[in-house]
Amino acid sequence: MKIEHITSHNFRGGNIVFNASIGAYKSPPGIAAYAVTKTALLGLTKALANGLAKDNIRVNAIAPGVIKTKMSEMLWSGDGDQGEKDVVDNMEVPLGRLGTPNDCAGTVAFLVSDDAQYITGETVLIAGGVQARL
């Protein structure tokens, strides 16, 4: 992605929010390619934030944990509520539940709002309190 391409359209301000993953920080066995691509988004977020700041374009990312969606269904759908409880227990989620799409949407809404106008180059972990850092 060339910064010149983004700025050639005379954008003056705006936001980019990448969807990374907790897998960028801690990855279970067998999904190395997924983890590498999500980790790359963390670096891309920082690099673009530096390059686009002069054009008042803020670049951030979210890194969701297990969010209750079709993509993660194989992790939590077994044995009814017990499957979800097992995932929460195995991941040691302090808030005691899986995330929802609305948890992510609220964070993205904040990141693109004026309330976050001095935030760029950051990744927000949305994982119910699960700690993960590089």
DSSP file (Angstrom, degrees, kcal/mol; ACC not computed):
  #  RESIDUE AA STRUCTURE BP1 BP2  ACC     N-H-->O    O-->H-N    N-H-->O    O-->H-N    TCO  KAPPA ALPHA  PHI   PSI    X-CA   Y-CA   Z-CA
    1    1 A M              0   0    0      0, 0.0     2,-0.5     0, 0.0     3,-0.1   0.000 360.0 360.0 360.0 126.1    0.0    0.0    0.0
    2    2 A K    >>  -     0   0    0      1,-0.2     4,-1.4     2,-0.0     3,-0.6  -0.815 360.0-147.7 -97.9 130.6    1.5    3.3   -1.0
    3    3 A I  H 3> S+     0   0    0     -2,-0.5     4,-2.6     1,-0.2     5,-0.2   0.869 100.1  62.6 -60.7 -35.7    0.8    6.3    1.2
    4    4 A E  H 3> S+     0   0    0      1,-0.2     4,-1.4     2,-0.2    -1,-0.2   0.866  99.8  54.2 -59.1 -35.6    0.9    8.4   -2.0
    5    5 A H  H <4 S+     0   0    0     -3,-0.6     4,-0.3     2,-0.2    -1,-0.2   0.913 110.3  45.9 -65.0 -42.3   -2.1    6.5   -3.3
    6    6 A I  H >< S+     0   0    0     -4,-1.4     3,-0.7     1,-0.2     5,-0.4   0.926 119.2  40.0 -66.2 -44.4   -4.1    7.2   -0.1
    7    7 A T  H >< S+     0   0    0     -4,-2.6     3,-1.4     1,-0.2    -1,-0.2   0.597  95.4  80.9 -84.5 -10.2   -3.2   10.9    0.0
    8    8 A S  T 3< S+     0   0    0     -4,-1.4    -1,-0.2     1,-0.3    -2,-0.1   0.665  82.1  66.6 -70.4 -13.6   -3.5   11.5   -3.8
    9    9 A H  T <  S-     0   0    0     -3,-0.7    -1,-0.3    -4,-0.3    -2,-0.1   0.243 114.7-113.1 -90.7  14.2   -7.2   11.8   -3.5
   10   10 A N    <   +     0   0    0     -3,-1.4     2,-0.2     1,-0.2    -2,-0.1   0.826  51.7 174.6  58.2  34.8   -6.8   15.0   -1.5
   11   11 A F        -     0   0    0     -5,-0.4     2,-0.4    -4,-0.1    -1,-0.2  -0.518  14.6-167.8 -65.9 137.5   -8.2   13.5    1.7
   12   12 A R        -     0   0    0      1,-0.3    44,-0.2    -2,-0.2     2,-0.1  -0.767  61.6 -16.7-129.0  86.0   -7.9   15.9    4.6
   13   13 A G  S    S+     0   0    0     42,-1.7    -1,-0.3    -2,-0.4    44,-0.3  -0.078  74.8 127.3 100.8 156.7   -8.6   13.9    7.7
   14   14 A G  E     -a   57   0A   0     42,-1.4    44,-2.7    -3,-0.1     2,-0.3  -0.897  42.9 -96.3 147.7-175.2  -10.1   10.6    8.3
   15   15 A N  E     -a   58   0A   0     -2,-0.3     2,-0.4    42,-0.2    44,-0.2  -0.990  13.2-165.1-141.1 145.0   -9.6    7.3   10.0
   16   16 A I  E     -a   59   0A   0     42,-2.4    44,-2.7    -2,-0.3     2,-0.5  -1.000  11.1-173.6-124.9 130.1   -8.4    3.8    9.2
   17   17 A V  E     -a   60   0A   0     -2,-0.4    44,-0.3    42,-0.2     2,-0.2  -0.965   9.0-156.7-126.7 115.6   -9.1    1.0   11.6
   18   18 A F  E     -a   61   0A   0     42,-2.4    44,-2.6    -2,-0.5     2,-0.9  -0.602  14.9-132.4 -86.9 149.9   -7.6   -2.4   10.9
   19   19 A N  E     +a   62   0A   0     -2,-0.2    44,-0.2    42,-0.2    22,-0.1  -0.836  40.4 159.1-103.4  94.5   -9.1   -5.6   12.3
   20   20 A A        -     0   0    0     42,-2.9     2,-0.3    -2,-0.9    43,-0.1   0.283  28.7-129.0 -87.1-140.3   -6.2   -7.5   13.8
   21   21 A S    >   -     0   0    0     42,-0.2     3,-2.0    17,-0.2     4,-0.3  -0.969  24.8-107.7-169.4 155.9   -6.7  -10.2   16.5
   22   22 A I  G >> S+     0   0    0     42,-2.8     4,-2.5    -2,-0.3     3,-1.8   0.758 114.3  76.5 -60.3 -22.6   -5.5  -11.4   19.9
   23   23 A G  G 34 S+     0   0    0     41,-0.4    -1,-0.3     1,-0.3    16,-0.1   0.675  80.2  68.0 -62.0 -17.3   -3.9  -14.1   17.7
   24   24 A A  G <4 S+     0   0    0     -3,-2.0    -1,-0.3    14,-0.2    -2,-0.2   0.772 112.6  30.5 -69.4 -25.4   -1.3  -11.4   16.8
   25   25 A Y  T <4 S+     0   0    0     -3,-1.8     2,-0.4     1,-0.3    -2,-0.2   0.817 136.6  12.8-101.7 -42.6   -0.1  -11.6   20.4
   26   26 A K  S  < S-     0   0    0     -4,-2.5    -1,-0.3   106,-0.1    -2,-0.1  -0.955  71.2-172.9-143.7 120.1   -0.8  -15.2   21.5
   27   27 A S        -     0   0    0     -2,-0.4     3,-0.1    -3,-0.1     5,-0.1  -0.927  20.2-130.2-121.1 132.1   -1.6  -17.8   19.0
   28   28 A P    >   -     0   0    0      0, 0.0     3,-1.1     0, 0.0     7,-0.1  -0.377  48.5 -80.2 -70.6 160.2   -2.7  -21.4   19.5
   29   29 A P  T 3  S+     0   0    0      0, 0.0     0, 0.0     0, 0.0     0, 0.0  -0.229 111.0  34.4 -58.7 147.4   -0.9  -24.1   17.6
   30   30 A G  T 3  S+     0   0    0     -3,-0.1     3,-0.1     1,-0.0     0, 0.0   0.397  97.0  79.5  93.7  -2.9   -1.9  -24.7   14.0
   31   31 A I    <>  +     0   0    0     -3,-1.1     4,-2.5     1,-0.1     5,-0.2  -0.148  45.4 134.0-127.8  41.7   -2.7  -21.1   12.9
   32   32 A A  H  > S+     0   0    0      1,-0.2     4,-2.7     2,-0.2     5,-0.2   0.897  73.1  51.6 -58.9 -44.0    0.7  -19.7   12.3
   33   33 A A  H  > S+     0   0    0      1,-0.2     4,-2.1     2,-0.2    -1,-0.2   0.912 111.1  48.4 -62.7 -41.4   -0.2  -18.1    9.0
   34   34 A Y  H  > S+     0   0    0      1,-0.2     4,-2.1     2,-0.2    -1,-0.2   0.934 112.4  48.9 -61.1 -46.9   -3.2  -16.4   10.6
   35   35 A A  H  X S+     0   0    0     -4,-2.5     4,-2.4     1,-0.2    -2,-0.2   0.898 109.8  51.6 -61.9 -42.0   -1.1  -15.1   13.5
   36   36 A V  H  X S+     0   0    0     -4,-2.7     4,-2.2     1,-0.2    -1,-0.2   0.915 110.5  47.7 -63.4 -43.3    1.6  -13.8   11.2
   37   37 A T  H  X S+     0   0    0     -4,-2.1     4,-1.2     1,-0.2    -1,-0.2   0.891 113.3  47.8 -67.2 -37.3   -0.9  -11.8    9.1
   38   38 A K  H  X S+     0   0    0     -4,-2.1     4,-0.9     2,-0.2    -1,-0.2   0.874 111.0  51.0 -70.8 -35.9   -2.5  -10.3   12.1
   39   39 A T  H >X S+     0   0    0     -4,-2.4     4,-1.3     1,-0.2     3,-0.6   0.879 104.9  57.8 -66.1 -37.2    0.8   -9.4   13.7
   40   40 A A  H 3X S+     0   0    0     -4,-2.2     4,-2.5     1,-0.2    -1,-0.2   0.857  99.0  59.7 -60.7 -34.5    1.7   -7.7   10.4
   41   41 A L  H 3X S+     0   0    0     -4,-1.2     4,-2.3     1,-0.2    -1,-0.2   0.833  99.0  57.6 -63.8 -31.2   -1.3   -5.5   10.8
   42   42 A L  H <X S+     0   0    0     -4,-0.9     4,-1.6    -3,-0.6    -1,-0.2   0.932 110.7  42.5 -63.7 -44.4    0.1   -4.2   14.1
   43   43 A G  H  X S+     0   0    0     -4,-1.3     4,-2.6     2,-0.2    -2,-0.2   0.895 112.8  52.6 -67.6 -40.8    3.2   -3.0   12.3
   44   44 A L  H  X S+     0   0    0     -4,-2.5     4,-2.8     1,-0.2     5,-0.3   0.885 105.7  55.9 -62.5 -38.4    1.2   -1.6    9.4
   45   45 A T  H  X S+     0   0    0     -4,-2.3     4,-2.0     1,-0.2    -1,-0.2   0.939 111.5  42.4 -58.1 -48.3   -0.9    0.3   11.8
   46   46 A K  H  X S+     0   0    0     -4,-1.6     4,-1.9     2,-0.2    -2,-0.2   0.916 115.3  49.3 -66.5 -43.6    2.1    2.0   13.3
   47   47 A A  H  X S+     0   0    0     -4,-2.6     4,-1.9     1,-0.2    -2,-0.2   0.933 114.6  43.1 -64.2 -46.4    3.8    2.7   10.0
   48   48 A L  H  X S+     0   0    0     -4,-2.8     4,-2.7     1,-0.2     5,-0.2   0.866 108.5  59.5 -68.9 -34.6    0.8    4.2    8.3
   49   49 A A  H  X S+     0   0    0     -4,-2.0     4,-1.1    -5,-0.3    -1,-0.2   0.923 109.0  44.8 -58.5 -43.1    0.0    6.2   11.4
   50   50 A N  H  < S+     0   0    0     -4,-1.9     4,-0.4     1,-0.2    -1,-0.2   0.911 117.0  44.8 -65.8 -42.4    3.4    7.9   11.2
   51   51 A G  H  < S+     0   0    0     -4,-1.9    -2,-0.2     1,-0.2    -1,-0.2   0.785 118.8  39.7 -75.3 -27.6    3.1    8.5    7.4
   52   52 A L  H ><>S+     0   0    0     -4,-2.7     5,-1.8     1,-0.2     3,-1.4   0.524  87.1  90.9-102.0  -6.3   -0.5    9.7    7.4
   53   53 A A  G ><5S+     0   0    0     -4,-1.1     3,-2.3     1,-0.3    -1,-0.2   0.865  80.8  61.7 -58.2 -37.3   -0.6   11.9   10.5
   54   54 A K  G 3 5S+     0   0    0     -4,-0.4    -1,-0.3     1,-0.3    -2,-0.1   0.759 104.4  49.4 -63.0 -23.0    0.5   15.0    8.4
   55   55 A D  G < 5S-     0   0    0     -3,-1.4   -42,-1.7     2,-0.2    -1,-0.3   0.219 119.8-111.7 -97.3  12.7   -2.7   14.6    6.4
   56   56 A N  T < 5S+     0   0    0     -3,-2.3   -42,-1.4     1,-0.2     2,-0.6   0.831  72.0 141.5  59.2  34.3   -4.8   14.3    9.6
   57   57 A I  E   < -a   14   0A   0     -5,-1.8     2,-0.4   -44,-0.3   -42,-0.2  -0.940  39.3-152.9-106.8 119.4   -5.6   10.7    8.9
   58   58 A R  E     -a   15   0A   0    -44,-2.7   -42,-2.4    -2,-0.6     2,-0.5  -0.741   6.6-162.4 -94.5 140.1   -5.5    8.6   12.1
   59   59 A V  E     +a   16   0A   0     -2,-0.4    62,-3.7   -44,-0.2    63,-0.4  -0.982  21.6 150.4-126.4 121.8   -4.7    4.9   11.8
   60   60 A N  E     -a   17   0A   0    -44,-2.7   -42,-2.4    -2,-0.5     2,-0.3  -0.825  25.0-145.6-137.8 176.2   -5.5    2.4   14.6
   61   61 A A  E     -ab  18 123A   0     61,-2.3    63,-2.5   -44,-0.3     2,-0.4  -0.971   6.2-140.9-142.5 157.2   -6.4   -1.2   15.0
   62   62 A I  E     -ab  19 124A   0    -44,-2.6   -42,-2.9    -2,-0.3    63,-0.2  -0.916   7.2-160.8-113.5 150.6   -8.5   -3.4   17.1
   63   63 A A  E     - b   0 125A   0     61,-2.9    63,-1.8    -2,-0.4   -42,-0.2  -0.764  16.9-163.6-130.2  85.3   -7.4   -6.9   18.3
   64   64 A P  E     - b   0 126A   0      0, 0.0   -42,-2.8     0, 0.0   -41,-0.4  -0.334   8.1-147.5 -70.1 149.6  -10.5   -8.9   19.3
   65   65 A G        -     0   0    0     61,-2.7     2,-0.8     1,-0.2   -43,-0.1   0.214  68.2 -28.7 -82.3-144.5  -10.3  -12.0   21.4
   66   66 A V  S    S-     0   0    0     61,-0.1    33,-2.2   -45,-0.1     2,-0.4  -0.661  71.5-169.5 -77.5 114.2  -12.8  -14.7   20.8
   67   67 A I  B     -c   99   0B   0     -2,-0.8     2,-1.8    31,-0.2     5,-0.3  -0.880  31.6-111.4-106.2 135.9  -15.9  -12.9   19.5
   68   68 A K  S    S+     0   0    0     31,-3.2     2,-0.2    -2,-0.4    -2,-0.0  -0.475  71.5 122.8 -74.1  87.7  -19.1  -14.8   19.2
   69   69 A T  S  > S-     0   0    0     -2,-1.8     4,-0.6    31,-0.1     3,-0.3  -0.792  79.2 -92.0-135.1 176.4  -19.5  -14.9   15.4
   70   70 A K  T >4 S+     0   0    0     -2,-0.2     3,-0.8     1,-0.2     4,-0.4   0.871 122.0  59.1 -59.0 -38.5  -19.8  -17.5   12.7
   71   71 A M  T 34 S+     0   0    0      1,-0.2     3,-0.3     2,-0.1    -1,-0.2   0.872 113.4  35.6 -62.1 -37.7  -16.0  -17.5   12.3
   72   72 A S  T >> S+     0   0    0     -5,-0.3     3,-2.1    -3,-0.3     4,-1.0   0.402  86.0 106.0 -96.6   3.1  -15.4  -18.6   15.9
   73   73 A E  H <X S+     0   0    0     -3,-0.8     4,-2.5    -4,-0.6     3,-0.4   0.829  71.4  62.3 -55.0 -36.4  -18.4  -20.9   16.2
   74   74 A M  H 34 S+     0   0    0     -4,-0.4    -1,-0.3    -3,-0.3     4,-0.2   0.763 102.9  52.9 -62.4 -23.0  -16.3  -24.0   16.0
   75   75 A L  H <4 S+     0   0    0     -3,-2.1    -1,-0.2     1,-0.1    -2,-0.2   0.841 125.3  17.4 -79.4 -34.2  -14.6  -22.9   19.2
   76   76 A W  H  < S+     0   0    0     -4,-1.0     8,-0.3    -3,-0.4    -2,-0.2   0.509 100.1  84.5-120.3  -6.5  -17.6  -22.4   21.4
   77   77 A S    ><  +     0   0    0     -4,-2.5     3,-0.8    -5,-0.2     6,-0.1   0.688  64.5 102.8 -80.5 -17.1  -20.7  -24.1   19.8
   78   78 A G  T 3 >S+     0   0    0      1,-0.2     5,-0.8    -5,-0.2     6,-0.2  -0.365  88.8   5.7 -68.7 144.0  -20.2  -27.6   21.3
   79   79 A D  T > 5S-     0   0    0      3,-0.2     3,-1.8     4,-0.1     4,-0.3   0.814 106.7-100.0  58.0  37.2  -22.3  -28.7   24.2
   80   80 A G  T X>5S-     0   0    0     -3,-0.8     4,-0.9     1,-0.3     3,-0.8  -0.257  96.9  -4.7  58.3-133.6  -24.5  -25.7   24.3
   81   81 A D  H 3>5S+     0   0    0      1,-0.2     4,-2.3     2,-0.2    -1,-0.3   0.753 129.2  68.6 -65.2 -23.9  -23.6  -23.1   26.9
   82   82 A Q  H <>5S+     0   0    0     -3,-1.8     4,-2.6     1,-0.2    -1,-0.2   0.873  94.4  55.8 -65.1 -36.2  -20.9  -25.5   28.3
   83   83 A G  H <><S+     0   0    0     -5,-0.8     4,-1.8    -3,-0.8    -1,-0.2   0.921 109.8  45.3 -61.1 -43.9  -18.8  -25.0   25.1
   84   84 A E  H  X S+     0   0    0     -4,-0.9     4,-2.3    -8,-0.3    -2,-0.2   0.909 112.4  51.2 -65.1 -42.5  -18.8  -21.3   25.6
   85   85 A K  H  X S+     0   0    0     -4,-2.3     4,-2.7     1,-0.2    -2,-0.2   0.886 107.3  54.1 -62.4 -38.9  -17.9  -21.7   29.3
   86   86 A D  H  X S+     0   0    0     -4,-2.6     4,-3.0     2,-0.2    -1,-0.2   0.911 109.1  47.6 -62.4 -42.7  -15.0  -24.0   28.4
   87   87 A V  H  X S+     0   0    0     -4,-1.8     4,-2.4     2,-0.2    -2,-0.2   0.932 112.9  48.6 -63.7 -45.5  -13.5  -21.4   26.0
   88   88 A V  H  X>S+     0   0    0     -4,-2.3     5,-2.1     1,-0.2     4,-0.5   0.912 115.2  45.1 -60.8 -43.4  -13.9  -18.6   28.6
   89   89 A D  H ><5S+     0   0    0     -4,-2.7     3,-0.6     3,-0.2    -2,-0.2   0.921 113.2  49.3 -67.4 -44.6  -12.3  -20.9   31.3
   90   90 A N  H 3<5S+     0   0    0     -4,-3.0    -2,-0.2     1,-0.2    -1,-0.2   0.865 116.2  42.3 -64.0 -36.6   -9.5  -22.0   29.0
   91   91 A M  H 3<5S-     0   0    0     -4,-2.4    -1,-0.2    -5,-0.2    -2,-0.2   0.524 106.0-130.8 -86.9  -5.2   -8.6  -18.5   27.9
   92   92 A E  T <<5 -     0   0    0     -3,-0.6    -3,-0.2    -4,-0.5    -4,-0.1   0.953  30.6-169.7  53.6  55.8   -9.0  -17.2   31.5
   93   93 A V    > < -     0   0    0     -5,-2.1     3,-1.9     1,-0.2    -1,-0.2  -0.677  13.7-154.0 -79.4 110.3  -11.3  -14.4   30.4
   94   94 A P  T 3  S+     0   0    0      0, 0.0    35,-0.2     0, 0.0    -1,-0.2   0.832  93.0  56.0 -56.2 -35.3  -11.6  -12.1   33.5
   95   95 A L  T 3  S-     0   0    0     33,-2.0    34,-0.1     2,-0.2    33,-0.1   0.600 106.2-130.9 -76.6  -8.4  -15.0  -10.7   32.4
   96   96 A G  S <  S+     0   0    0     -3,-1.9     2,-0.3    32,-0.2    -8,-0.1   0.696  70.7  74.2  74.7  21.0  -16.3  -14.3   32.2
   97   97 A R  S    S-     0   0    0     -9,-0.1    -1,-0.2    31,-0.1    -2,-0.2  -0.980  80.1 -99.3-154.2 163.8  -17.9  -14.2   28.7
   98   98 A L        -     0   0    0     -2,-0.3   -31,-0.2     1,-0.1     2,-0.1  -0.486  47.2-103.8 -78.9 158.8  -17.1  -14.2   25.1
   99   99 A G  B     -c   67   0B   0    -33,-2.2   -31,-3.2    -2,-0.2    -1,-0.1  -0.339  29.6-142.3 -77.5 165.0  -17.1  -10.9   23.2
  100  100 A T    >>  -     0   0    0    -33,-0.2     4,-1.3    -2,-0.1     3,-0.8  -0.853  27.9-108.2-121.8 160.5  -19.9   -9.8   20.9
  101  101 A P  H 3> S+     0   0    0      0, 0.0     4,-2.7     0, 0.0     5,-0.2   0.857 120.3  60.2 -54.9 -34.0  -19.7   -7.9   17.6
  102  102 A N  H 3> S+     0   0    0      1,-0.2     4,-2.4     2,-0.2     5,-0.2   0.840  96.9  59.0 -64.8 -31.9  -21.2   -4.9   19.5
  103  103 A D  H <> S+     0   0    0     -3,-0.8     4,-1.2     1,-0.2    -1,-0.2   0.916 111.9  40.8 -60.5 -41.3  -18.2   -4.9   21.8
  104  104 A C  H  X S+     0   0    0     -4,-1.3     4,-2.5     2,-0.2    -2,-0.2   0.910 112.3  54.7 -71.8 -42.8  -16.0   -4.4   18.8
  105  105 A A  H  X S+     0   0    0     -4,-2.7     4,-2.8     1,-0.2    -2,-0.2   0.891 106.1  52.2 -60.3 -40.6  -18.3   -1.9   17.1
  106  106 A G  H  X S+     0   0    0     -4,-2.4     4,-1.9     2,-0.2    -1,-0.2   0.886 110.1  48.5 -63.3 -38.5  -18.3    0.3   20.2
  107  107 A T  H  X S+     0   0    0     -4,-1.2     4,-2.6    -5,-0.2    -2,-0.2   0.917 112.5  47.5 -68.2 -43.0  -14.6    0.4   20.2
  108  108 A V  H  X S+     0   0    0     -4,-2.5     4,-2.0     2,-0.2    -2,-0.2   0.917 109.3  54.3 -63.4 -42.5  -14.4    1.2   16.5
  109  109 A A  H  < S+     0   0    0     -4,-2.8     4,-0.4    -5,-0.2    -1,-0.2   0.905 110.7  46.7 -58.2 -41.2  -17.0    3.9   16.9
  110  110 A F  H >< S+     0   0    0     -4,-1.9     3,-1.5     1,-0.2     6,-0.4   0.944 109.2  53.8 -64.2 -47.4  -14.9    5.5   19.7
  111  111 A L  H 3< S+     0   0    0     -4,-2.6    -2,-0.2     1,-0.3    -1,-0.2   0.812 112.9  42.8 -61.2 -30.7  -11.6    5.3   17.6
  112  112 A V  T 3< S+     0   0    0     -4,-2.0    -1,-0.3    -5,-0.1    -2,-0.2   0.457 100.6  94.6 -93.9   0.1  -13.2    7.1   14.7
  113  113 A S  S X  S-     0   0    0     -3,-1.5     3,-1.4    -4,-0.4    -3,-0.0  -0.369  89.5-109.6 -86.6 167.8  -14.9    9.7   16.9
  114  114 A D  G >  S+     0   0    0      1,-0.3     3,-1.6     2,-0.2     4,-0.1   0.726 113.9  72.9 -66.3 -21.7  -13.7   13.1   17.9
  115  115 A D  G 3  S+     0   0    0      1,-0.3    -1,-0.3     2,-0.1     3,-0.2   0.730 102.4  42.4 -64.4 -20.0  -13.2   11.8   21.4
  116  116 A A  G X  S+     0   0    0     -3,-1.4     3,-2.1    -6,-0.4    -1,-0.3   0.040  75.1 124.8-111.2  24.5  -10.2    9.9   20.0
  117  117 A Q  T <  S+     0   0    0     -3,-1.6    -1,-0.1     1,-0.3    -2,-0.1   0.625  75.5  48.8 -65.8 -11.7   -8.8   12.7   17.9
  118  118 A Y  T 3  S+     0   0    0     -3,-0.2     2,-0.5    -4,-0.1    -1,-0.3   0.107  92.7  94.4-111.9  21.3   -5.4   12.4   19.6
  119  119 A I    <   +     0   0    0     -3,-2.1     2,-0.3    -8,-0.1    -3,-0.1  -0.960  43.5 143.2-115.9 121.1   -5.1    8.7   19.3
  120  120 A T        +     0   0    0     -2,-0.5   -60,-0.2   -62,-0.1     3,-0.1  -0.982  56.9  28.8-152.6 148.4   -3.2    7.2   16.3
  121  121 A G  S    S+     0   0    0    -62,-3.7     2,-0.3    -2,-0.3   -61,-0.2   0.657  89.0 127.7  79.0  16.4   -0.9    4.2   15.8
  122  122 A E        -     0   0    0    -63,-0.4   -61,-2.3   -77,-0.1     2,-0.5  -0.749  49.2-149.9-109.1 153.0   -2.6    2.2   18.6
  123  123 A T  E     -b   61   0A   0     -2,-0.3     2,-0.6   -63,-0.2   -61,-0.2  -0.989  13.0-152.1-118.7 126.1   -4.1   -1.2   18.8
  124  124 A V  E     -b   62   0A   0    -63,-2.5   -61,-2.9    -2,-0.5     2,-0.5  -0.874   9.8-141.6-101.8 121.0   -6.9   -1.8   21.3
  125  125 A L  E     -b   63   0A   0     -2,-0.6     2,-0.6   -63,-0.2     4,-0.1  -0.690  14.0-170.8 -80.5 126.0   -7.3   -5.3   22.7
  126  126 A I  E     +b   64   0A   0    -63,-1.8   -61,-2.7    -2,-0.5  -104,-0.1  -0.773  42.1 120.7-118.3  82.7  -10.9   -6.3   23.0
  127  127 A A  S >  S-     0   0    0     -2,-0.6     3,-1.6   -63,-0.2   -32,-0.1   0.062  83.8 -99.1-140.6  26.2  -10.7   -9.5   24.9
  128  128 A G  T 3  S-     0   0    0      1,-0.3   -33,-2.0   -35,-0.1   -32,-0.2   0.741  90.0 -46.1  64.1  22.8  -12.6   -9.3   28.1
  129  129 A G  T 3  S+     0   0    0      1,-0.3    -1,-0.3   -35,-0.2     2,-0.2   0.394  92.6 148.5  99.4  -2.9   -9.5   -8.5   30.2
  130  130 A V    <   -     0   0    0     -3,-1.6     2,-0.4     1,-0.1    -1,-0.3  -0.500  46.2-130.5 -63.6 129.0   -7.2  -11.3   28.7
  131  131 A Q        +     0   0    0     -2,-0.2     2,-0.3    -3,-0.1    -1,-0.1  -0.694  39.6 155.7 -88.5 132.1   -3.7   -9.9   28.8
  132  132 A A        +     0   0    0     -2,-0.4     2,-0.3    -7,-0.0  -106,-0.1  -0.912   3.0 154.1-157.4 126.9   -1.6  -10.1   25.6
  133  133 A R              0   0    0     -2,-0.3    -2,-0.0  -108,-0.2  -111,-0.0  -0.981 360.0 360.0-147.8 155.9    1.3   -8.0   24.4
  134  134 A L              0   0    0     -2,-0.3  -109,-0.0  -108,-0.0    -1,-0.0   0.464 360.0 360.0 -76.7 360.0    4.2   -8.5   22.1
